[in-house]
Amino acid sequence: MVLKLYGWRPSPYVQMVMVVLYEKRIPFEFINVELSKLENRRPEYAAVHPFTQVPAIDDDGFILYESRAICRYLEEKYSNEGTRLIPADLHKRALVEQAFWTEAYHFSMHAKPILFEYVVRSMMNGLEIDQRRVVKETKALLATVDFYEQLLSKQRYIAGDEFSLADIYHLPATTDLSERAKINIIEGRPNVERWIRDVMDRESWRKVKEQRVSKL
C-alpha cells in the first residue's frame, strides 16, 4: 500500500514532510485537504487528525500526525533508503538533536509570529500588521541568524558537515520570511547565504517549491 500524505501544499509543515519523502525516495499519494475551504473540518478527516490540522500520514493503516514526528518516523523506517537524514554516529546524532531544539526555540519561535502577521493577519479584512511585534521578533530572529553565521563558518550545514533533518526544518520558514515578509536574513552573512542557497538548490526542495507555488 502506498503511503498517503494528507496535506495542503501551502502549509510549511506539509512542505517539510514532502521534502523528507523526496529525499528518502518514498512513493506517496498526496491527498489534498484544502484549508482555505475548511476541508480539514470534515468529520472523516478528524478520524485521521484529531486536531484537524495538516499534515498527517496513513502508512498502510498506521496513522501519524505532527510534522516533526512524521519526519522522524520516515527517517527511521527508511533509514537505508535515499538520503540519510539523522546520522548513526552518537555524537553526530546528538548535534542534529541539538539543532532541532535550536531551530524550534531560537529560530521558529521568532519566525512564526512574523509570518503570522504577514500571512494570516494580512489576509483578514480589517486587521493591520502589528509592526511593533514584527520589529521585536525580527530582532530576536536575526540574533539567532548571527549565531548561525558563526556556526556555519566552521561547518557546511546547521548540524555539521552532513545535510540533515535540521536543515529541512528551516526550509519553509526561511523561504516565507524572504518572499512574504521581505526579511533579508542573508545580508552581511555570507556563510548563512551559502548554506541557504545550498539547501534550497536540492532537488527535493525544488520539487516542493514548484508545487507550492503552482497551488497557491
N, C-alpha and C positions, 0 to 999 in steps of 0.2 A: 504494500500500500504506500503510495507517495505521500510524503509529509504535507500537511495542509497548513498554510500560514494565513491566519485571519488578520487583516490589517487595512489601513488606509495609507496610501503611498506618501502623502504629505507629512505624516507623523514621523518625527525624528526617531522615535523608539522602534517603529516598524523598519525604518531605514537601517538601523543598527543591526537588526536581525537579518535583514536581506543581505547586507554586506557579509555577514558570517556565513550564510548559506552559499553565497557565491564563492567565498574564499575556500570553503570546505568542499565545494563542488557537489552539494547535496541537491538532488532534484526535489522540487516542491511545487505545489499548486497554490497559487495566490487567490484567496477568497476575499473579495473587496467588501469592506464594512465602511460604508460612506458616513463618516461622522457628521458631515455637513447636512445630511438628510436624516440624522438621528437613527441610522440603521443599527447602531450599537445598543439601542434601547429595546430592540425586538426581543420577545421572550426566548426565542430559540438561541439567540446569542448569549443571553445570560447563563445558559447551560454550559457555555464554553468559558466565559469570563464573568465571574460573579459581580465584578465592579464595572462591568460594561465598558471597558476600555480596550485599547489595542496596544500591542499585538497579543495574540495567543496562537498556540500551535496544537495540532492534533497529529501525533506521531503514532499511527497505527493503533489508535484508541487511547494513547497516553496524552492527556490534556495538560498543558502547562501555559501559564501566563506570567507576566512581568518580563520585560525585555532582557534585563541582565541575567535573570535566571535561565531564560531560553538560550541566550548566547553561551553561557557556561555549560548547559546541558548538551548543546550541539557540539561544542568543542570536545567534551569528554566522551560522548558517544562515538564521534567520528574523529578521534584524535589522530588516527593514522591516515586520514584522507585529506587531500588538499593542503592548505597552509596550516602549520602548527601554530596555534594562537596563544597557548599557555605552555611555557617550557616545562620539560620533565625535570630538569635540574632544580634542586631545592632552593638554592639561592636566587637563581633567575626567576623562579616562580614567585618567590617572596617579593621580589622587586615589582613584578607585574601586579600582585595583590596590593602592594603599597600604592602603585599608580592608580589602581581602581578607586581607592579611597581619596587620593588626591584629586582625581577628576570629579568625584561626587561632591566632596566637601569644600573644595577650593576653586573649582572651575565651574561646574554646572550649577552649584549653589548660587552663583552670581550671574551666570549666563541665562538661566531660566527666567528670573524676574525681568531682565531686559527684554527677552524675546516675548514674554507675556505682554509687556507694554506695546511692543511693535507689531506683534502678530495677532494677539487676542483682542486687546482693548481697541486697537486701531480699526478692527472690523466691527466693533459695536457702535451703533449710532449714538452720538451724543457723548461718548466717553473720550476724553482727551488723554494723551500720553502723559504720565506722571514723570516729568523731566527731572525732578529732584531725585526720584527713586533711580532713574536711569543713570544719572551722574554718580550717585553713591555706589551703585552696583558695578558700574563701569570702572571706577577707580579701584575697587577691590579685585575685579576680574583682571585688570591689567597688572596688578601686583603679582598675581599668580602667573601671568604670562611672562613677566620679568624673571620669575624663578625658573620657568621653563627655558627661557633664553640661556641662562647659566647652565642648566642641566644638559641642554642639547648641544652645548659647546663641547661636551665630553662624550656624547653618545649619539647614535643615529636616530633612535626612536625614544618615546617618552619613558619606556621602562628598561631601556638597554639598547643593544645593537641589533635586536631582532624585532620585527613587526609583531604586534600582539593585539589582544582584545582591548588593551588600554588605549591604543591609538584609534581603534574603531569607535570606542565610546566618545571620542572627541569630534568625530567627523560631522554629524548632522548639525550640532550646535555651532560649530566653527563656521560652517557654510552659511547658516541662517544669520549669524552675527554680522557677517560681511554683506550678504545680499539683502537682508531685510532691515537690519538695524543700522547698517552702514558704519559699523565699528571696525576700524582697522587695527587688528591685533598684531600685524606683522611689521608695521612701520618701525624702523630703527631696531628691529630684532631679526638679524639675518639668519640665525640658527632656527628660530621659530618658522620663518618664511621657508627655509629649506625643508624642514620637517613637514609642514603643511602641504607644500607642493608635492613632496614625495608621496604622502599617503593619499592625497586626492588624485594622484595620477595612476593609482592602482585600478586595474580593470574592474574589480568588484565595485568600487565606488562610482566609476564612470557609468556602469550599468544601472546602478541605483539612481544616480542623478538624472540620467536620461528619462527614466520612468517617473521620477519625482517631478521634473519639470513638465513633462507631457501630460501629467494627470492633475496639475494644479488648476 
